[in-house]
């Protein structure tokens, strides 16, 4: 498959690129600075662009079979400058995908978004989601709604707290609103993002991840 990873220069996005290449896919790494990727693979294409500029996204989407959105800000200041950080870029991606007939969309959200907030303890729900990270979580909710309404073959990934470390591939995946472990490695999240691209098991579902 030809897979476009949006937000691919670091973190979970970079790991998703690496995992996709391991699985034999042709991968386009889309980011402001894709040269940050230290990977050297003939199946990798680097595409420099801005998630928030429609023309930039429009030029990157054609020719792919699936898009994975992992783009995120590196600081809370970005959300103060643009409280629609997730949803604006996701809207651009959806529009471009529909225009060019690309159907599979996998979106990285976060546990605690929307109805999954009820799975969090009172401290996290009120202090973190309701106050400290209120703006990003509100925008994740808008991003998720755009995804649900897109008419595409979508999957939403909602990982718990992200950690570093290798993929153990023993994590929990639940489309039902049920608790999952309170942390998960970015590498395991990347593993799920590729599973969501390759299989139909999770189509049209928001999946809680932890482990």
C-alpha positions as CSV (number, residue, x, y, z in Angstrom):
1,X,0.0,0.0,0.0
2,X,1.0,3.6,-0.5
3,X,0.6,5.3,2.9
4,X,0.8,9.0,3.7
5,X,1.8,9.8,7.3
6,X,0.9,13.4,8.3
7,X,3.0,14.6,11.2
8,X,5.8,12.2,10.5
9,X,9.0,13.9,11.7
10,X,9.0,12.8,15.3
11,X,7.2,10.9,18.1
12,X,4.4,8.5,17.1
13,X,4.4,9.7,13.5
14,X,8.0,8.8,13.0
15,X,7.5,5.4,14.5
16,X,4.4,4.8,12.3
17,X,6.6,5.6,9.3
18,X,9.2,3.1,10.5
19,X,6.6,0.4,11.2
20,X,5.0,0.9,7.8
21,X,8.3,0.5,6.1
22,X,9.0,-2.7,8.1
23,X,5.7,-4.1,6.8
24,X,6.7,-3.4,3.2
25,X,4.6,-0.4,2.4
26,X,5.5,2.6,0.3
27,X,5.5,5.6,2.7
28,X,5.3,9.3,2.3
29,X,6.4,11.2,5.4
30,X,4.7,14.6,5.4
31,X,5.9,17.2,7.9
32,X,7.3,20.6,8.2
33,X,10.8,19.1,8.6
34,X,10.7,15.5,7.2
35,X,14.5,15.6,7.0
36,X,14.5,15.0,10.8
37,X,13.7,11.3,10.0
38,X,17.0,9.4,10.2
39,X,15.5,6.5,8.2
40,X,17.1,5.4,5.0
41,X,14.8,3.3,2.9
42,X,14.1,3.2,-0.9
43,X,10.4,3.0,-0.1
44,X,10.4,6.3,1.8
45,X,9.5,9.6,0.3
46,X,9.9,12.8,2.3
47,X,7.3,15.6,1.7
48,X,7.8,19.0,3.2
49,X,4.5,20.8,4.0
50,X,2.2,22.4,6.4
51,X,-0.8,20.5,7.8
52,X,-2.7,23.7,8.2
53,X,-2.4,24.9,4.5
54,X,-4.9,23.4,2.1
55,X,-2.6,23.7,-0.9
56,X,0.2,21.9,0.9
57,X,-2.1,19.0,2.0
58,X,-3.8,18.9,-1.5
59,X,-0.4,18.3,-3.1
60,X,0.5,15.4,-0.8
61,X,-2.6,13.3,-0.7
62,X,-3.1,12.1,-4.4
63,X,-1.7,8.6,-5.2
64,X,-2.1,7.1,-1.7
65,X,-4.3,4.3,-0.5
66,X,-4.4,5.5,3.1
67,X,-3.6,8.5,5.3
68,X,-2.5,8.4,9.0
69,X,-2.8,11.6,10.9
70,X,-0.4,11.9,13.8
71,X,0.2,15.6,13.7
72,X,0.4,17.4,17.0
73,X,1.9,20.5,18.5
74,X,5.1,20.5,20.5
75,X,3.8,23.0,23.1
76,X,0.5,24.3,24.5
77,X,1.4,27.7,23.1
78,X,0.5,26.4,19.6
79,X,-3.1,25.7,20.8
80,X,-3.4,29.2,22.2
81,X,-2.4,30.6,18.8
82,X,-4.6,28.1,16.9
83,X,-7.2,26.3,19.1
84,X,-8.3,24.4,16.0
85,X,-4.8,22.8,15.5
86,X,-6.1,19.2,15.1
87,X,-9.4,19.9,13.5
88,X,-8.3,22.4,10.9
89,X,-5.6,20.2,9.5
90,X,-7.8,17.1,9.6
91,X,-10.5,19.0,7.7
92,X,-8.0,19.8,5.0
93,X,-6.9,16.1,4.8
94,X,-10.5,14.9,4.6
95,X,-11.3,17.3,1.8
96,X,-8.2,16.3,-0.2
97,X,-8.9,12.6,0.3
98,X,-12.5,12.9,-0.9
99,X,-11.4,15.0,-3.9
100,X,-8.8,12.3,-4.9
101,X,-10.7,9.1,-4.0
102,X,-8.5,8.1,-1.1
103,X,-10.7,6.2,1.4
104,X,-8.8,4.9,4.4
105,X,-8.2,7.4,7.2
106,X,-6.7,6.7,10.6
107,X,-6.6,9.5,13.1
108,X,-4.5,9.6,16.3
109,X,-6.6,11.2,19.1
110,X,-6.3,10.6,22.8
111,X,-8.0,8.7,25.6
112,X,-10.3,11.1,27.5
113,X,-11.7,12.7,24.3
114,X,-15.5,12.9,24.0
115,X,-17.4,10.0,25.6
116,X,-14.1,8.3,26.7
117,X,-13.6,11.0,29.3
118,X,-15.8,8.9,31.6
119,X,-13.0,6.3,31.6
120,X,-10.7,8.7,33.3
121,X,-10.5,9.1,37.1
122,X,-12.0,12.3,38.6
123,X,-8.5,13.9,39.1
124,X,-7.5,13.5,35.4
125,X,-11.0,14.4,34.1
126,X,-11.3,17.6,36.0
127,X,-7.7,18.8,36.3
128,X,-6.0,17.6,33.1
129,X,-8.9,17.3,30.6
130,X,-11.1,19.9,32.0
131,X,-8.5,22.5,32.8
132,X,-4.8,22.1,31.9
133,X,-5.3,20.5,28.5
134,X,-8.9,21.6,27.9
135,X,-8.2,23.3,24.6
136,X,-6.4,20.4,23.0
137,X,-9.0,17.9,24.2
138,X,-11.9,20.1,22.9
139,X,-10.2,20.2,19.6
140,X,-9.6,16.5,19.5
141,X,-13.3,16.2,20.0
142,X,-13.9,18.4,16.9
143,X,-11.3,16.4,15.0
144,X,-13.1,13.1,15.9
145,X,-16.5,14.5,14.8
146,X,-15.1,15.6,11.5
147,X,-13.6,12.1,11.0
148,X,-16.9,10.4,11.9
149,X,-18.8,12.6,9.5
150,X,-16.3,12.3,6.6
151,X,-17.9,9.4,4.8
152,X,-14.5,7.8,4.6
153,X,-13.3,4.4,5.9
154,X,-12.1,5.8,9.2
155,X,-10.6,4.6,12.4
156,X,-9.8,6.7,15.5
157,X,-7.1,5.7,17.9
158,X,-7.3,6.8,21.5
159,X,-4.2,5.9,23.4
160,X,-3.7,6.4,27.1
161,X,-0.6,8.3,28.4
162,X,2.2,7.9,25.8
163,X,5.6,6.6,26.9
164,X,8.9,5.8,25.1
165,X,10.2,2.3,24.7
166,X,9.9,-0.7,22.3
167,X,6.7,-2.2,21.0
168,X,5.7,-5.2,23.2
169,X,2.6,-5.8,21.1
170,X,0.7,-7.0,24.2
171,X,-1.4,-3.9,24.6
172,X,-5.2,-3.7,24.9
173,X,-7.5,-2.5,22.1
174,X,-11.1,-1.8,23.0
175,X,-13.8,-0.3,20.8
176,X,-16.2,-0.6,23.7
177,X,-16.1,2.1,26.4
178,X,-14.1,0.0,28.8
179,X,-11.0,0.8,30.8
180,X,-7.5,0.1,29.4
181,X,-4.1,0.4,31.1
182,X,-3.1,3.9,31.9
183,X,-0.1,4.1,29.6
184,X,1.1,2.7,26.3
185,X,4.4,3.1,24.3
186,X,4.4,5.2,21.2
187,X,5.8,2.2,19.4
188,X,2.7,0.1,20.3
189,X,0.4,2.9,19.2
190,X,2.3,2.9,15.8
191,X,1.7,-0.8,15.6
192,X,-2.0,-0.2,16.0
193,X,-2.1,2.6,13.5
194,X,-0.8,0.2,10.8
195,X,-3.2,-2.5,11.9
196,X,-6.0,0.0,11.4
197,X,-4.7,0.7,7.9
198,X,-4.3,-2.9,6.9
199,X,-7.4,-4.6,8.3
200,X,-11.1,-3.8,8.4
201,X,-11.5,-5.0,12.0
202,X,-11.7,-1.5,13.4
203,X,-13.6,0.4,10.7
204,X,-15.8,3.2,11.9
205,X,-14.8,2.8,15.5
206,X,-12.9,4.8,18.1
207,X,-10.5,2.4,19.8
208,X,-9.2,2.8,23.3
209,X,-5.6,1.7,23.6
210,X,-3.5,0.9,26.7
211,X,-0.8,-1.4,27.8
